[in-house]
């Protein structure tokens, strides 16, 4: 299990982030279908859905850093955390003109 550091430990507060939650991912009807489908399948089967980032958050400016991580057989959570932290710091630095 990977534990994430709270935003405040990274020097961020939710108000400083350039994006907002879009609200519920599923409509009420979709949620009821999903829950019924989960109950309908045999044990050991996982029901999931694929979503776009745009389905989860909305943003007023295009200043959110996008991290691209190459597919690999294994991932180091510390390396991923360092990449995320670096992208956040770069995002917060003023651009040099």
TIMI-2910 file (N, C-alpha, C, CB; in pm, 1 decimal, decimal comma, always signed):
<rs>
+----------+----------+----------+----------+----------+----------+----------+----------+----------+----------+----------+----------+------+
!      n_x !      n_y !      n_z !     ca_x !     ca_y !     ca_z !      c_x !      c_y !      c_z !     cb_x !     cb_y !     cb_z ! resn !
+----------+----------+----------+----------+----------+----------+----------+----------+----------+----------+----------+----------+------+
!    +84,6 !   -117,7 !     +0,0 !     +0,0 !     +0,0 !     +0,0 !    +89,1 !   +123,9 !     +0,0 !    -96,3 !     -0,2 !   +122,3 !  Unk !
!    +58,8 !   +216,6 !    -87,0 !   +136,2 !   +340,0 !    -96,6 !    +62,2 !   +448,5 !    -20,4 !   +159,4 !   +381,8 !   -245,3 !  Unk !
!   +132,1 !   +513,4 !    +70,6 !    +71,6 !   +623,8 !   +143,3 !   +114,1 !   +753,8 !    +78,2 !   +111,1 !   +621,2 !   +292,8 !  Unk !
!    +18,2 !   +840,4 !    +56,1 !    +48,8 !   +968,8 !     -3,8 !    +65,1 !  +1072,0 !   +106,1 !    -60,8 !  +1011,2 !   -103,5 !  Unk !
!   +161,2 !  +1160,5 !    +87,0 !   +178,9 !  +1269,9 !   +181,3 !    +67,2 !  +1370,7 !   +160,4 !   +318,2 !  +1336,7 !   +164,7 !  Unk !
!    +10,6 !  +1423,3 !   +267,8 !    -92,0 !  +1525,8 !   +251,1 !    -37,4 !  +1646,0 !   +175,3 !   -146,3 !  +1569,8 !   +387,1 !  Unk !
!   -126,7 !  +1716,0 !   +107,7 !    -85,0 !  +1834,1 !    +30,7 !    -12,1 !  +1934,2 !   +118,2 !   -205,8 !  +1901,0 !    -34,6 !  Unk !
!    -57,3 !  +1950,4 !   +241,3 !     +4,7 !  +2049,2 !   +329,3 !   +150,9 !  +2015,9 !   +357,7 !    -72,6 !  +2058,6 !   +460,1 !  Unk !
!   +187,6 !  +1886,8 !   +361,5 !   +327,5 !  +1851,4 !   +386,3 !   +414,7 !  +1884,9 !   +266,0 !   +339,8 !  +1702,4 !   +420,2 !  Unk !
!   +353,2 !  +1905,5 !   +151,5 !   +426,4 !  +1944,3 !    +30,5 !   +426,9 !  +2095,6 !    +13,0 !   +364,9 !  +1877,6 !    -93,3 !  Unk !
!   +372,9 !  +2166,6 !   +111,4 !   +368,6 !  +2311,5 !   +102,2 !   +253,4 !  +2361,7 !    +16,8 !   +497,8 !  +2362,6 !    +47,2 !  Unk !
!   +153,1 !  +2278,1 !     -7,0 !    +39,5 !  +2316,8 !    -89,4 !    -88,7 !  +2310,9 !     -7,6 !    +28,6 !  +2226,3 !   -213,3 !  Unk !
!   -182,9 !  +2389,9 !    -45,4 !   -316,9 !  +2380,1 !    +10,5 !   -412,1 !  +2362,2 !   -106,2 !   -354,1 !  +2506,3 !    +96,9 !  Unk !
!   -527,0 !  +2301,6 !    -84,6 !   -618,3 !  +2279,0 !   -197,3 !   -652,0 !  +2406,3 !   -275,1 !   -745,8 !  +2216,7 !   -147,2 !  Unk !
!   -655,9 !  +2522,6 !   -211,7 !   -688,7 !  +2646,4 !   -282,4 !   -580,8 !  +2686,7 !   -382,8 !   -709,9 !  +2758,8 !   -182,7 !  Unk !
!   -456,5 !  +2642,3 !   -361,9 !   -348,1 !  +2680,5 !   -451,8 !   -341,1 !  +2593,9 !   -576,6 !   -217,2 !  +2674,0 !   -379,1 !  Unk !
!   -414,4 !  +2483,9 !   -576,9 !   -408,0 !  +2394,3 !   -690,9 !   -488,1 !  +2452,6 !   -807,7 !   -460,7 !  +2254,3 !   -653,0 !  Unk !
!   -438,7 !  +2433,5 !   -930,7 !   -504,4 !  +2495,9 !  -1046,0 !   -622,7 !  +2416,2 !  -1100,6 !   -404,3 !  +2515,7 !  -1155,7 !  Unk !
!   -673,4 !  +2319,6 !  -1026,4 !   -784,9 !  +2239,8 !  -1074,7 !   -886,7 !  +2218,2 !   -963,2 !   -735,3 !  +2105,1 !  -1129,2 !  Unk !
!  -1008,3 !  +2180,1 !  -1004,8 !  -1116,9 !  +2155,0 !   -911,2 !  -1181,5 !  +2020,9 !   -943,2 !  -1221,4 !  +2268,8 !   -916,1 !  Unk !
!  -1235,0 !  +1959,0 !   -841,3 !  -1310,5 !  +1835,9 !   -854,8 !  -1433,6 !  +1864,0 !   -940,4 !  -1350,5 !  +1778,7 !   -715,5 !  Unk !
!  -1465,4 !  +1775,1 !  -1031,9 !  -1582,8 !  +1793,5 !  -1118,0 !  -1710,1 !  +1741,3 !  -1053,4 !  -1561,5 !  +1724,1 !  -1251,2 !  Unk !
!  -1700,0 !  +1683,2 !   -936,3 !  -1819,0 !  +1628,2 !   -871,5 !  -1823,4 !  +1477,2 !   -888,8 !  -1946,8 !  +1692,4 !   -928,7 !  Unk !
!  -1939,5 !  +1418,3 !   -867,4 !  -1949,8 !  +1271,6 !   -875,1 !  -1905,8 !  +1218,0 !  -1010,5 !  -2092,8 !  +1227,4 !   -847,0 !  Unk !
!  -1832,3 !  +1108,1 !  -1007,7 !  -1784,6 !  +1046,4 !  -1131,0 !  -1898,7 !   +978,4 !  -1205,3 !  -1673,7 !   +945,5 !  -1100,9 !  Unk !
!  -1987,0 !   +914,7 !  -1132,1 !  -2098,6 !   +843,4 !  -1192,8 !  -2229,7 !   +913,5 !  -1160,1 !  -2102,4 !   +697,3 !  -1144,9 !  Unk !
!  -2321,2 !   +908,8 !  -1255,9 !  -2455,8 !   +958,5 !  -1226,9 !  -2521,2 !   +859,0 !  -1130,6 !  -2541,5 !   +975,9 !  -1359,4 !  Unk !
!  -2633,9 !   +896,5 !  -1075,3 !  -2704,4 !   +806,8 !   -982,1 !  -2738,2 !   +673,8 !  -1050,3 !  -2834,1 !   +874,1 !   -929,2 !  Unk !
!  -2788,7 !   +681,2 !  -1172,9 !  -2822,2 !   +559,6 !  -1247,5 !  -2700,2 !   +473,7 !  -1276,1 !  -2890,1 !   +595,7 !  -1377,7 !  Unk !
!  -2590,9 !   +537,7 !  -1316,0 !  -2466,4 !   +463,4 !  -1342,7 !  -2414,4 !   +397,4 !  -1216,3 !  -2358,8 !   +556,8 !  -1400,7 !  Unk !
!  -2424,3 !   +467,1 !  -1103,8 !  -2379,4 !   +410,0 !   -977,5 !  -2461,6 !   +288,1 !   -940,6 !  -2386,8 !   +513,5 !   -866,5 !  Unk !
!  -2593,9 !   +296,8 !   -954,5 !  -2679,0 !   +181,5 !   -922,2 !  -2645,8 !    +62,9 !  -1013,4 !  -2828,7 !   +219,1 !   -935,6 !  Unk !
!  -2622,9 !    +90,0 !  -1142,7 !  -2585,0 !    -17,1 !  -1234,5 !  -2452,0 !    -79,8 !  -1193,7 !  -2576,4 !    +36,1 !  -1377,7 !  Unk !
!  -2353,9 !     +4,2 !  -1163,6 !  -2222,2 !    -44,4 !  -1122,7 !  -2232,8 !   -133,1 !   -998,3 !  -2127,5 !    +73,9 !  -1095,8 !  Unk !
!  -2306,2 !    -88,7 !   -897,9 !  -2320,3 !   -166,3 !   -774,9 !  -2391,6 !   -298,9 !   -800,8 !  -2396,6 !    -85,3 !   -669,6 !  Unk !
!  -2496,8 !   -297,9 !   -883,9 !  -2567,9 !   -421,0 !   -918,0 !  -2477,3 !   -515,2 !   -996,6 !  -2695,0 !   -389,4 !   -998,9 !  Unk !
!  -2398,6 !   -460,9 !  -1086,6 !  -2306,3 !   -542,2 !  -1166,0 !  -2201,6 !   -607,3 !  -1076,7 !  -2238,1 !   -456,7 !  -1274,1 !  Unk !
!  -2149,0 !   -532,2 !   -980,7 !  -2051,1 !   -589,1 !   -886,8 !  -2111,3 !   -704,6 !   -808,5 !  -2000,2 !   -481,3 !   -789,9 !  Unk !
!  -2237,2 !   -692,8 !   -767,4 !  -2302,3 !   -800,9 !   -693,2 !  -2330,9 !   -920,3 !   -782,6 !  -2431,7 !   -751,5 !   -630,1 !  Unk !
!  -2348,9 !   -897,0 !   -912,9 !  -2387,7 !  -1002,4 !  -1006,1 !  -2272,6 !  -1093,6 !  -1047,8 !  -2448,0 !   -940,9 !  -1127,8 !  Unk !
!  -2150,1 !  -1046,1 !  -1042,2 !  -2037,8 !  -1126,3 !  -1091,0 !  -1986,2 !  -1219,6 !   -982,4 !  -1924,6 !  -1035,6 !  -1140,4 !  Unk !
!  -1923,1 !  -1326,4 !  -1027,4 !  -1868,5 !  -1425,0 !   -934,4 !  -1750,2 !  -1367,1 !   -857,7 !  -1826,0 !  -1552,2 !  -1009,5 !  Unk !
!  -1719,8 !  -1427,0 !   -742,4 !  -1605,7 !  -1383,2 !   -662,2 !  -1476,7 !  -1389,1 !   -742,3 !  -1593,0 !  -1468,6 !   -536,5 !  Unk !
!  -1385,4 !  -1299,4 !   -711,0 !  -1256,8 !  -1296,8 !   -779,4 !  -1257,6 !  -1213,7 !   -906,0 !  -1214,7 !  -1435,5 !   -812,1 !  Unk !
!  -1372,7 !  -1161,7 !   -946,9 !  -1382,4 !  -1077,5 !  -1065,3 !  -1393,9 !   -932,9 !  -1019,1 !  -1504,2 !  -1118,3 !  -1155,0 !  Unk !
!  -1315,4 !   -846,9 !  -1079,8 !  -1317,6 !   -705,9 !  -1044,8 !  -1383,8 !   -628,9 !  -1157,2 !  -1174,9 !   -652,4 !  -1017,5 !  Unk !
!  -1482,1 !   -549,0 !  -1122,0 !  -1548,6 !   -462,7 !  -1219,5 !  -1491,5 !   -322,5 !  -1201,3 !  -1705,9 !   -464,1 !  -1201,6 !  Unk !
!  -1445,8 !   -264,8 !  -1310,4 !  -1389,8 !   -131,0 !  -1304,6 !  -1428,9 !    -55,0 !  -1430,8 !  -1235,9 !   -135,8 !  -1288,3 !  Unk !
!  -1402,2 !    +69,7 !  -1435,2 !  -1431,4 !   +150,6 !  -1552,1 !  -1312,8 !   +241,2 !  -1577,8 !  -1561,7 !   +232,8 !  -1533,3 !  Unk !
!  -1296,1 !   +277,7 !  -1702,8 !  -1185,6 !   +363,4 !  -1742,1 !  -1239,0 !   +505,5 !  -1756,3 !  -1119,4 !   +313,9 !  -1874,8 !  Unk !
!  -1166,0 !   +599,0 !  -1697,3 !  -1209,9 !   +738,5 !  -1703,4 !  -1096,9 !   +825,9 !  -1755,4 !  -1256,9 !   +787,8 !  -1564,7 !  Unk !
!  -1134,9 !   +937,6 !  -1811,8 !  -1037,4 !  +1036,8 !  -1855,3 !  -1011,7 !  +1132,6 !  -1740,2 !  -1086,8 !  +1113,3 !  -1981,8 !  Unk !
!   -895,7 !  +1194,3 !  -1737,8 !   -866,0 !  +1294,6 !  -1636,3 !   -971,5 !  +1404,7 !  -1638,6 !   -725,7 !  +1354,0 !  -1658,2 !  Unk !
!  -1017,0 !  +1438,5 !  -1758,1 !  -1117,7 !  +1544,3 !  -1772,4 !  -1250,2 !  +1506,5 !  -1707,5 !  -1140,2 !  +1575,6 !  -1919,5 !  Unk !
!  -1275,2 !  +1377,3 !  -1686,4 !  -1396,0 !  +1334,6 !  -1616,6 !  -1384,6 !  +1357,5 !  -1466,2 !  -1424,0 !  +1187,4 !  -1645,0 !  Unk !
!  -1261,7 !  +1373,4 !  -1417,0 !  -1238,9 !  +1386,4 !  -1274,1 !  -1221,4 !  +1529,6 !  -1227,5 !  -1119,7 !  +1307,9 !  -1235,7 !  Unk !
!  -1150,0 !  +1609,4 !  -1306,9 !  -1118,3 !  +1745,6 !  -1264,9 !  -1141,4 !  +1843,2 !  -1379,5 !   -972,9 !  +1754,8 !  -1215,4 !  Unk !
!  -1155,8 !  +1968,8 !  -1343,0 !  -1164,6 !  +2076,0 !  -1440,5 !  -1060,7 !  +2180,6 !  -1403,9 !  -1308,0 !  +2137,5 !  -1445,5 !  Unk !
!  -1015,4 !  +2255,3 !  -1501,3 !   -905,6 !  +2348,5 !  -1479,6 !   -931,5 !  +2476,5 !  -1557,0 !   -771,1 !  +2285,9 !  -1521,3 !  Unk !
!   -903,2 !  +2590,4 !  -1492,8 !   -921,2 !  +2718,7 !  -1560,4 !   -805,2 !  +2753,6 !  -1652,2 !   -939,3 !  +2828,1 !  -1458,6 !  Unk !
!   -682,7 !  +2714,2 !  -1617,6 !   -569,8 !  +2740,8 !  -1707,5 !   -506,1 !  +2608,2 !  -1747,1 !   -464,6 !  +2834,9 !  -1640,1 !  Unk !
!   -422,4 !  +2604,6 !  -1848,1 !   -357,2 !  +2480,5 !  -1897,0 !   -226,4 !  +2454,8 !  -1828,0 !   -333,5 !  +2487,4 !  -2046,9 !  Unk !
!   -208,1 !  +2518,4 !  -1704,5 !    -81,9 !  +2512,4 !  -1631,4 !    -63,1 !  +2389,5 !  -1543,9 !    -69,6 !  +2631,7 !  -1547,6 !  Unk !
!   -142,6 !  +2287,3 !  -1559,4 !   -123,6 !  +2166,1 !  -1479,7 !    -13,6 !  +2083,9 !  -1546,0 !   -257,2 !  +2083,3 !  -1467,2 !  Unk !
!    +87,9 !  +2046,5 !  -1467,5 !   +193,6 !  +1964,6 !  -1527,6 !   +140,4 !  +1825,7 !  -1563,0 !   +314,2 !  +1952,7 !  -1431,8 !  Unk !
!   +183,0 !  +1775,8 !  -1675,7 !   +145,8 !  +1642,4 !  -1720,4 !   +270,2 !  +1555,2 !  -1713,2 !    +85,6 !  +1644,6 !  -1865,3 !  Unk !
!   +263,5 !  +1451,8 !  -1634,7 !   +376,8 !  +1360,3 !  -1622,4 !   +354,9 !  +1240,4 !  -1712,5 !   +396,4 !  +1315,3 !  -1475,9 !  Unk !
!   +453,3 !  +1208,7 !  -1787,3 !   +447,3 !  +1087,1 !  -1869,6 !   +545,2 !   +987,8 !  -1809,5 !   +481,2 !  +1116,5 !  -2021,6 !  Unk !
!   +493,2 !   +871,7 !  -1776,1 !   +573,9 !   +766,4 !  -1714,3 !   +575,3 !   +648,7 !  -1810,6 !   +517,4 !   +724,5 !  -1572,8 !  Unk !
!   +694,7 !   +607,8 !  -1847,1 !   +706,7 !   +494,7 !  -1939,7 !   +656,1 !   +367,1 !  -1872,8 !   +853,9 !   +476,7 !  -1986,1 !  Unk !
!   +588,7 !   +285,3 !  -1951,8 !   +541,7 !   +156,7 !  -1901,1 !   +661,2 !    +72,0 !  -1861,9 !   +454,6 !    +83,5 !  -2006,2 !  Unk !
!   +650,7 !     +3,8 !  -1750,6 !   +760,7 !    -77,8 !  -1700,3 !   +704,4 !   -198,6 !  -1627,7 !   +852,8 !     +4,2 !  -1606,7 !  Unk !
!   +789,1 !   -294,1 !  -1601,9 !   +748,5 !   -412,4 !  -1527,4 !   +729,0 !   -382,6 !  -1379,6 !   +850,8 !   -522,2 !  -1544,4 !  Unk !
!   +804,3 !   -285,0 !  -1330,1 !   +793,4 !   -245,1 !  -1188,7 !   +809,2 !    -95,2 !  -1178,6 !   +900,0 !   -317,1 !  -1100,6 !  Unk !
!   +754,5 !    -40,1 !  -1071,7 !   +764,0 !   +103,2 !  -1047,5 !   +809,1 !   +125,4 !   -904,4 !   +628,7 !   +174,3 !  -1074,6 !  Unk !
!   +892,1 !   +225,1 !   -884,2 !   +939,7 !   +262,3 !   -751,5 !   +857,4 !   +381,8 !   -704,9 !  +1093,6 !   +295,4 !   -752,4 !  Unk !
!   +780,0 !   +364,2 !   -599,1 !   +691,9 !   +470,9 !   -552,5 !   +771,1 !   +594,1 !   -508,4 !   +605,2 !   +420,7 !   -437,5 !  Unk !
!   +892,9 !   +574,3 !   -458,0 !   +974,7 !   +690,3 !   -419,1 !  +1016,7 !   +770,6 !   -541,3 !  +1099,4 !   +644,9 !   -340,8 !  Unk !
!  +1051,9 !   +702,8 !   -649,1 !  +1087,5 !   +773,7 !   -772,5 !   +966,8 !   +848,4 !   -828,7 !  +1142,4 !   +675,2 !   -877,5 !  Unk !
!   +850,5 !   +784,5 !   -825,1 !   +729,3 !   +850,3 !   -872,8 !   +697,8 !   +973,5 !   -788,2 !   +610,8 !   +752,5 !   -870,6 !  Unk !
!   +711,2 !   +962,1 !   -655,5 !   +686,5 !  +1075,8 !   -566,2 !   +783,1 !  +1189,8 !   -597,1 !   +700,1 !  +1033,0 !   -418,3 !  Unk !
!   +909,1 !  +1157,5 !   -625,1 !  +1008,3 !  +1260,8 !   -658,4 !   +971,2 !  +1330,3 !   -789,6 !  +1150,1 !  +1198,8 !   -668,8 !  Unk !
!   +923,7 !  +1253,5 !   -888,3 !   +882,4 !  +1312,0 !  -1016,1 !   +763,9 !  +1407,8 !   -995,6 !   +844,6 !  +1200,3 !  -1117,0 !  Unk !
!   +669,3 !  +1366,0 !   -913,0 !   +551,9 !  +1448,5 !   -886,1 !   +592,6 !  +1576,3 !   -814,5 !   +448,8 !  +1370,8 !   -802,6 !  Unk !
!   +675,4 !  +1561,0 !   -710,9 !   +722,2 !  +1678,6 !   -636,9 !   +796,6 !  +1776,2 !   -727,8 !   +812,9 !  +1635,8 !   -521,2 !  Unk !
!   +881,8 !  +1723,9 !   -815,1 !   +958,4 !  +1809,6 !   -906,3 !   +865,5 !  +1884,8 !  -1001,1 !  +1059,5 !  +1725,9 !   -986,8 !  Unk !
!   +763,4 !  +1817,0 !  -1052,1 !   +668,9 !  +1882,2 !  -1142,8 !   +591,1 !  +1991,4 !  -1070,9 !   +572,2 !  +1779,6 !  -1202,6 !  Unk !
!   +556,1 !  +1967,8 !   -945,2 !   +482,5 !  +2068,0 !   -867,9 !   +570,3 !  +2189,4 !   -842,4 !   +433,0 !  +2008,8 !   -734,4 !  Unk !
!   +695,7 !  +2166,4 !   -805,7 !   +787,1 !  +2277,4 !   -779,2 !   +808,2 !  +2358,9 !   -906,3 !   +922,5 !  +2225,3 !   -725,1 !  Unk !
!   +830,0 !  +2292,6 !  -1019,7 !   +848,8 !  +2364,0 !  -1146,4 !   +725,2 !  +2445,2 !  -1180,8 !   +880,7 !  +2265,6 !  -1260,1 !  Unk !
!   +607,6 !  +2391,3 !  -1152,0 !   +481,6 !  +2461,4 !  -1181,0 !   +470,2 !  +2588,7 !  -1099,5 !   +361,6 !  +2370,8 !  -1152,8 !  Unk !
!   +522,3 !  +2585,6 !   -977,1 !   +509,0 !  +2698,8 !   -886,2 !   +613,9 !  +2807,8 !   -910,2 !   +518,1 !  +2650,5 !   -743,9 !  Unk !
!   +723,0 !  +2773,5 !   -979,9 !   +827,2 !  +2872,4 !  -1004,3 !   +782,2 !  +2969,9 !  -1112,8 !   +959,4 !  +2803,6 !  -1044,5 !  Unk !
!   +808,7 !  +3099,7 !  -1094,8 !   +772,3 !  +3195,2 !  -1200,1 !   +857,6 !  +3172,3 !  -1324,3 !   +788,9 !  +3340,6 !  -1150,2 !  Unk !
!   +796,4 !  +3192,6 !  -1440,0 !   +873,1 !  +3173,7 !  -1563,9 !   +969,9 !  +3290,1 !  -1582,2 !   +778,2 !  +3161,7 !  -1687,0 !  Unk !
!  +1082,8 !  +3259,3 !  -1642,1 !  +1184,5 !  +3361,8 !  -1670,6 !  +1161,1 !  +3419,0 !  -1808,5 !  +1327,7 !  +3303,5 !  -1660,2 !  Unk !
!  +1149,8 !  +3549,7 !  -1817,0 !  +1125,1 !  +3612,5 !  -1947,9 !  +1248,3 !  +3687,3 !  -1993,0 !  +1004,0 !  +3708,2 !  -1942,1 !  Unk !
+----------+----------+----------+----------+----------+----------+----------+----------+----------+----------+----------+----------+------+
</rs>
